[in-house]
Amino acid sequence: MTSKSINSVTIVEKIINSIREAIKDGRLVAGQRLIVADISDEFGVSFGPVREAIRRLAGEGYLEFIPHKGASVKAFGEKEIREFFQTREAIEGFVAKLAAENITRLDYADRMQQCQIQLHKLVVDGTTKESTDIRQYFHDLLYEIAGNSLLKEAGLRLTYPLQRICFNDVSGKDHTQDSLAEHNEIIDAILAGEGCRAERKMRTHLRNRSIAICEILDGLNHNNNNVA
């Protein structure tokens, strides 16, 4: 690979990461169009790397591309959210099972216990961003312990596009406490090495999260319609 191609890849990755973070942080919102020329000017590059970044982000589910109209931030309806979580149930349920089977290796049990402590502290007392970060760390740790890179790749493609839905911001304390209790049950099952229980608890957690998010979005849409 030539230095020119390496630099091109680096630029594309930089643009991808910037757009991805803007979507997660809410600086880019659902339905908002991405203007290639503006992004090109921002990064001081030609249109090529920007178009490649947009193409890849569309493949990851962050953006949708409509011919003759361009790319915009993908909006999720109830059907899409349910499908995302149904697929995550199958993947992450199995990941939790594998993690329970591998928990005695290396220092995994210690790291999982520390994660449990941080989850409790941050979900109760931390900011939304801190809570989101530690939740993501929990899932990343699960994939690491499970030790299957293909499952991780598939799972993350289903996780990242939904991260921009700020669950804690709109769900209220009751949902947050329920989520914390579910995380504790998953971790307890993993630490006990009980794979089937860990899988069952993870699937229940994701199913409940899907229902809660759909209820929240339905409420927000209802309120918006009333205002309109």
C-alpha positions in Angstrom: 0.0 0.0 0.0 1.4 3.4 -1.0 1.7 6.4 1.3 -1.0 8.1 -0.7 -3.5 5.3 -0.2 -2.6 5.1 3.5 -3.3 8.8 3.8 -6.6 8.4 2.0 -7.7 5.6 4.3 -6.7 7.7 7.3 -8.8 10.7 6.0 -11.8 8.5 5.4 -11.6 7.1 8.9 -11.3 10.6 10.4 -14.4 11.8 8.5 -16.3 8.6 9.5 -15.4 9.0 13.2 -16.4 12.7 13.1 -19.8 12.1 11.6 -20.5 9.1 13.8 -19.7 11.1 16.9 -21.8 14.0 15.7 -24.8 11.6 15.3 -24.3 10.0 18.7 -24.0 13.4 20.4 -27.1 14.8 18.7 -25.3 17.5 16.7 -26.6 15.7 13.6 -30.3 14.7 14.0 -32.6 12.2 12.2 -33.4 13.4 8.7 -30.7 16.0 8.5 -28.9 16.0 5.2 -25.2 15.8 4.8 -23.7 18.2 2.3 -20.7 16.7 0.6 -19.2 20.1 -0.3 -19.5 21.4 3.3 -17.8 18.3 4.7 -15.2 18.5 2.1 -14.4 22.1 3.1 -14.4 21.3 6.8 -11.7 18.6 6.3 -9.9 20.3 3.5 -10.2 17.2 1.2 -11.7 16.4 -2.2 -15.2 14.9 -2.6 -13.9 11.4 -2.9 -13.0 10.6 0.7 -16.3 12.3 1.9 -18.4 10.1 -0.5 -16.5 7.0 0.7 -17.1 7.9 4.3 -20.8 8.4 3.6 -21.0 5.1 1.7 -19.6 3.3 4.7 -21.7 5.0 7.2 -24.8 4.1 5.2 -23.6 0.5 5.3 -23.3 0.7 9.1 -26.9 2.0 9.4 -26.1 5.6 10.5 -27.1 7.2 7.2 -29.5 6.5 4.4 -28.8 7.4 0.8 -31.5 8.4 -1.6 -30.6 8.7 -5.3 -30.7 12.3 -6.6 -31.2 13.6 -3.1 -28.1 12.5 -1.2 -27.4 11.2 2.3 -29.2 12.1 5.5 -29.1 10.8 9.1 -31.2 7.7 9.3 -34.4 7.9 11.2 -35.7 4.8 13.1 -39.3 3.9 13.4 -40.8 1.3 15.8 -40.4 -1.5 13.3 -36.7 -0.9 12.7 -36.0 -0.6 16.5 -37.8 -3.9 17.2 -35.9 -5.6 14.4 -32.6 -4.2 15.7 -33.2 -5.5 19.2 -34.6 -8.9 18.1 -31.3 -9.5 16.2 -29.3 -8.2 19.2 -31.2 -10.6 21.5 -29.9 -13.5 19.5 -26.3 -12.3 19.2 -25.8 -10.8 22.6 -27.7 -13.5 24.4 -25.2 -16.0 23.0 -22.3 -13.6 23.8 -23.4 -13.5 27.4 -23.5 -17.3 27.4 -20.0 -17.5 26.0 -18.8 -14.9 28.5 -20.1 -17.0 31.4 -18.3 -20.0 30.1 -15.0 -18.1 29.8 -15.3 -16.0 33.0 -12.7 -17.9 34.9 -9.9 -17.2 32.4 -7.4 -14.4 32.9 -8.6 -11.5 35.0 -12.1 -11.4 33.5 -14.0 -11.9 36.8 -12.2 -9.0 38.5 -12.9 -6.7 35.5 -16.5 -7.7 35.4 -16.9 -7.0 39.1 -15.3 -3.6 38.7 -17.7 -2.9 35.8 -20.6 -3.8 37.9 -19.5 -1.3 40.6 -19.1 1.4 38.0 -22.5 0.7 36.4 -24.2 1.1 39.8 -22.4 4.3 40.6 -22.7 6.0 37.2 -26.3 4.9 36.4 -27.5 6.3 39.7 -25.3 9.3 40.1 -23.5 10.0 36.8 -24.3 11.9 33.7 -26.1 10.4 30.7 -22.8 10.4 28.7 -20.9 8.7 31.6 -23.7 6.1 31.9 -23.7 5.5 28.2 -19.9 5.0 28.2 -19.9 2.5 31.0 -22.8 0.6 29.5 -20.8 0.4 26.2 -17.8 -0.7 28.2 -19.9 -3.5 29.7 -20.9 -4.7 26.3 -17.4 -4.4 24.9 -16.1 -6.4 27.8 -18.7 -9.1 27.2 -17.5 -9.5 23.6 -13.9 -9.6 24.7 -14.6 -12.4 27.2 -16.7 -14.3 24.7 -13.7 -14.2 22.3 -15.6 -14.3 19.0 -14.6 -11.5 16.7 -17.4 -12.2 14.1 -20.1 -11.9 16.8 -18.5 -8.7 18.0 -18.5 -7.2 14.5 -22.1 -8.2 13.9 -23.2 -6.9 17.3 -21.5 -3.5 17.1 -23.1 -2.9 13.7 -26.5 -3.2 15.5 -25.5 -1.2 18.6 -23.8 2.0 17.3 -26.7 3.4 15.1 -29.1 3.3 18.1 -26.7 5.0 20.6 -28.0 8.4 19.6 -31.3 7.6 21.3 -30.5 9.1 24.7 -32.4 6.5 26.7 -31.6 8.0 30.1 -32.5 11.5 29.1 -36.1 10.7 28.3 -36.9 7.4 30.2 -36.9 8.6 33.7 -35.4 7.1 36.9 -37.8 4.1 37.0 -36.5 2.7 33.7 -32.9 3.5 34.7 -33.3 1.5 37.9 -34.9 -1.4 36.1 -32.0 -1.4 33.6 -29.5 -1.4 36.4 -31.2 -4.3 38.1 -31.2 -6.2 34.8 -27.5 -5.5 34.3 -26.8 -6.8 37.8 -28.7 -10.0 37.0 -26.7 -10.6 33.8 -23.4 -10.0 35.6 -24.3 -12.2 38.5 -25.1 -15.0 36.1 -21.9 -14.5 34.2 -19.7 -14.4 37.4 -21.5 -17.6 38.5 -20.5 -19.3 35.2 -24.2 -20.0 34.4 -24.3 -19.6 30.6 -27.9 -20.4 30.1 -29.1 -18.1 32.8 -26.8 -15.3 31.5 -28.2 -15.7 28.0 -31.8 -15.7 29.3 -31.2 -12.5 31.4 -29.5 -10.7 28.5 -32.3 -11.5 26.1 -34.9 -10.3 28.6 -32.9 -7.1 29.2 -32.7 -6.3 25.5 -36.4 -7.1 24.9 -37.4 -4.8 27.8 -35.1 -2.1 26.4 -36.8 -2.4 23.0 -40.2 -2.0 24.5 -39.2 0.9 26.6 -37.6 2.8 23.8 -40.6 2.2 21.5 -42.9 3.5 24.2 -40.8 6.6 24.7 -40.6 7.4 21.0 -44.3 6.8 20.7 -44.9 9.3 23.5 -42.6 11.8 22.0 -44.3 11.5 18.6 -47.7 11.9 20.2 -46.7 15.0 22.0 -45.2 16.5 18.9 -48.4 15.8 17.0 -50.4 17.5 19.6 -48.1 20.5 19.5 -48.4 20.6 15.7 
